[in-house]
Amino acid sequence: MVTFYGKYPAKTDDKGRIVFPAAIRRDMPAGGDMRFVIKKSIYDPCLEMYTFEEWTRQADKIKEELDFFNPDHVTFWREYMRDVDIVEPDSKLGRISISRELLDAIGITKEVVFFGVGFKLEVWAKEAFESSRITNDSFISIAKSLSRK
């Protein structure tokens, strides 16, 4: 399993292609599956980018919790799977092409930030990423609320 850490700036070209950061490509297994699944985050103005293997693992976990005879569950699953892109860096420059629909949904025009959060990458418009930072007090408050002790 690949894990992702760090912040990597990138830019889109006129065709909406983004050069996938070389540092991230180096972390991928040599000769391994380079496909990624990208979808809009449910909670944040960013895209979530999973290795194909991790996407399958996450989707299977969600499916286990759903009852496909329940119309709300069916509607949730349909919406969850809507606008999913599968991308693979090209062999020459390592560019990926994300649909204009997904890029527009989070406001990416030129500058992009790939942000590794362990099991996935987040793809942000640079300005949105910078403004997403919370205060230290808010972080401490959340950390305390998560504490089980």
C-alpha positions as CSV (number, residue, x, y, z in Angstrom):
1,M,0.0,0.0,0.0
2,V,1.3,3.4,-0.9
3,T,1.1,6.3,1.5
4,F,1.3,10.0,0.6
5,Y,2.7,12.8,2.7
6,G,3.6,16.4,2.0
7,K,2.5,19.3,-0.1
8,Y,3.3,19.5,-3.8
9,P,2.5,22.6,-6.0
10,A,1.7,22.1,-9.7
11,K,0.0,24.0,-12.5
12,T,-2.6,23.2,-15.1
13,D,-1.9,23.8,-18.8
14,D,-4.4,25.2,-21.3
15,K,-5.9,21.8,-21.9
16,G,-6.5,21.2,-18.1
17,R,-3.6,18.7,-17.8
18,I,-1.5,18.7,-14.7
19,V,2.0,17.5,-14.4
20,F,1.8,14.9,-11.6
21,P,4.6,15.7,-9.1
22,A,7.7,13.6,-9.7
23,A,8.2,13.1,-5.9
24,I,4.8,11.3,-5.8
25,R,5.5,9.3,-8.9
26,R,8.7,8.1,-7.2
27,D,6.8,6.8,-4.3
28,M,4.7,4.5,-6.5
29,P,5.9,0.9,-6.9
30,A,8.1,0.4,-10.0
31,G,6.2,-1.3,-12.7
32,G,3.0,-1.1,-10.6
33,D,-0.5,0.1,-11.4
34,M,-0.3,3.9,-11.9
35,R,-4.1,4.4,-12.2
36,F,-5.8,6.7,-9.8
37,V,-9.4,7.3,-9.1
38,I,-10.4,11.0,-8.6
39,K,-13.7,12.3,-7.2
40,K,-14.9,15.5,-5.5
41,S,-14.7,15.5,-1.7
42,I,-18.0,15.3,0.1
43,Y,-16.9,17.8,2.7
44,D,-14.2,20.1,1.3
45,P,-13.7,22.1,-1.9
46,C,-11.0,19.6,-3.2
47,L,-10.7,16.4,-5.1
48,E,-9.7,13.1,-3.5
49,M,-7.2,11.0,-5.4
50,Y,-6.8,7.3,-4.6
51,T,-4.6,4.7,-6.0
52,F,-6.9,2.2,-7.8
53,E,-6.1,-0.4,-5.2
54,E,-7.0,2.0,-2.3
55,W,-10.2,3.1,-4.1
56,T,-11.3,-0.5,-4.4
57,R,-10.7,-1.0,-0.7
58,Q,-12.5,2.1,0.4
59,A,-15.5,1.5,-2.0
60,D,-15.8,-2.1,-0.7
61,K,-16.0,-0.8,2.9
62,I,-18.7,1.6,2.0
63,K,-20.7,-1.0,0.1
64,E,-20.6,-3.3,3.1
65,E,-22.5,-0.7,5.1
66,L,-25.2,-0.2,2.5
67,D,-28.5,-2.0,1.9
68,F,-29.2,-1.8,-1.9
69,F,-32.9,-2.5,-1.2
70,N,-33.0,0.8,0.7
71,P,-33.7,3.7,-1.8
72,D,-31.7,6.2,0.2
73,H,-28.7,3.9,0.2
74,V,-29.0,3.4,-3.6
75,T,-29.3,7.2,-4.1
76,F,-26.2,7.8,-1.9
77,W,-24.2,5.2,-3.8
78,R,-25.2,6.7,-7.1
79,E,-24.2,10.2,-6.0
80,Y,-21.0,8.9,-4.4
81,M,-20.0,7.3,-7.7
82,R,-21.0,10.3,-9.8
83,D,-18.2,12.2,-11.6
84,V,-15.5,9.7,-10.8
85,D,-12.5,10.0,-13.1
86,I,-9.8,7.3,-13.6
87,V,-6.5,8.9,-14.6
88,E,-3.0,7.6,-15.2
89,P,0.1,9.8,-15.6
90,D,1.4,9.7,-19.2
91,S,4.7,8.0,-19.7
92,K,6.4,11.0,-21.3
93,L,5.9,13.9,-18.9
94,G,3.8,12.4,-16.2
95,R,0.8,14.5,-16.9
96,I,-2.7,13.6,-15.8
97,S,-6.0,14.9,-17.4
98,I,-8.7,15.6,-14.9
99,S,-12.1,16.4,-16.4
100,R,-13.0,20.1,-16.7
101,E,-16.2,19.3,-14.8
102,L,-14.2,18.2,-11.7
103,L,-11.6,21.0,-12.0
104,D,-14.4,23.6,-12.3
105,A,-16.3,22.0,-9.3
106,I,-13.4,23.0,-7.0
107,G,-12.3,26.2,-8.8
108,I,-9.0,25.0,-10.3
109,T,-7.8,27.4,-13.0
110,K,-4.0,27.4,-12.9
111,E,-2.3,26.7,-9.6
112,V,-2.9,23.4,-7.9
113,V,-1.7,21.8,-4.6
114,F,-1.4,18.0,-4.2
115,F,-1.6,17.3,-0.5
116,G,-0.8,13.8,0.9
117,V,-2.9,12.7,3.8
118,G,-1.7,9.1,4.1
119,F,-4.0,6.8,2.2
120,K,-5.0,9.4,-0.4
121,L,-4.0,12.7,-2.1
122,E,-6.1,15.8,-2.0
123,V,-6.1,18.1,-5.0
124,W,-6.8,21.7,-4.2
125,A,-6.9,25.0,-6.0
126,K,-4.0,26.8,-4.4
127,E,-6.0,29.6,-2.9
128,A,-8.6,27.3,-1.4
129,F,-5.9,25.1,0.1
130,E,-4.2,28.1,1.8
131,S,-7.5,29.4,3.2
132,S,-8.5,25.9,4.5
133,R,-6.1,26.1,7.4
134,I,-7.8,26.3,10.7
135,T,-6.5,28.1,13.8
136,N,-4.4,26.3,16.3
137,D,-7.2,26.7,18.9
138,S,-9.7,25.1,16.6
139,F,-7.2,22.2,15.9
140,I,-6.7,21.7,19.7
141,S,-10.5,21.7,20.2
142,I,-11.0,19.1,17.6
143,A,-8.2,17.0,19.0
144,K,-9.7,17.1,22.4
145,S,-13.1,16.1,21.1
146,L,-11.6,13.1,19.4
147,S,-9.7,12.0,22.5
148,R,-11.2,8.9,24.2
149,K,-9.4,9.5,27.5
